[in-house]
Amino acid sequence: MKQIAKIFLGGILALTLSVVKAQLPNPSFETWKTQSFGLFSVSNPTGWNTSNLFSRFSGNKGDLPVVKTTDAQAGSSAIILRTIIDTAGKKEIALMTTGTLNLLTGESTDKFKLEGKPTKLKLYYKFLNTVKEEFSIIVTTTKNETTLGSGFYFDSNTVTNYTLLEIPIDYNDAGIPDSASINILVGNGQTTQAGAALYIDNISLVYESTGIDKIENKKTTFKIYPNPAKEYTNLSLNLKQNNKVSIQVTDITGALVFKQLDNALLTQGIHEFTLETVSLVTGIYFIQIITDEGIQTQKLIINN
């Protein structure tokens, strides 16, 4: 099911548009829209893409993995992402990402416009989990298609009542982002059982109070290109001082795919690397640079 997650998100995100038009979309999941595709239709929260469409295209005629619920933290509705057994007897994980899909052009975007520099993502959630599943939430901020900051949260613990979750957004660049994306996944593909359910309501971003970047001394920075990538991507690493460096690639579930460097001592300056990606299936991955300063992460889209 990991490959299902990658293929779905890759297909949606590889066509990312450069123009973003909306604020944080439908944060309380009060409004939903129904889209028809010939013999079937799916309902999604306005301003979000989900794996419901992929589920129907795969032949599932039963319950969908992402649904609306009246069991809300506040307001009249919330959203549930759940693992299911479809009508073909296969397990499906649940996915959702910010953005819109234009059925006429096939174009999609996972980004929404920012009003400043967010420092954390806040939301209320509960997780009903008796089948040893896990969920992940990833927020990424960008400027001119370059990743500036990201925040991650992975968990498998059951939470029976709505609980506030705050995910810090760490930055690897001194700029102010102009857009962001949020990706949420339930299911790790390690079990054939279904039944995990993640309830989410009232998502919001917390911004810097002044809206002005307070980082005075830039640390290690890196950029990747091309992105989306096919057979390879280049990584340009700028070290501000001598440092031990690890470069690793993980998939959307956090599983290690491969390492490029493992605690190698590099000198101050710019270092160029080519990462072979021809063997990776279409989807979302993350490149992590690990130094004494901490971990910096950027999203990489593979479109093979």
Secondary structure, 3 states (H helix, E strand, C coil): CHHHHHHHHHHHHCCECCCCCCCCCCCCCCCEEEEEECCEEEEEECCEEECHHHHHHCCCCCCCCEEEECCCCCCCCEEEEECEECCCCCEECEEEEECEECCCCCCEECCEECCCCEEEEEEEEEEECCCCCCEEEEEEEEECCEEEEEEEEEECCCEEEEEEEEEECEECCCCCCCEEEEEEEECCCCCCCCCCEEEEEEEEEEECCCCCCCCCCCCCEEEEECCCECCEEEEEEEECCCEEEEEEEEECCCCEEEEEEEEEEECCEEEEEEEECCCCCCEEEEEEEEECCEEEEEEEEECC
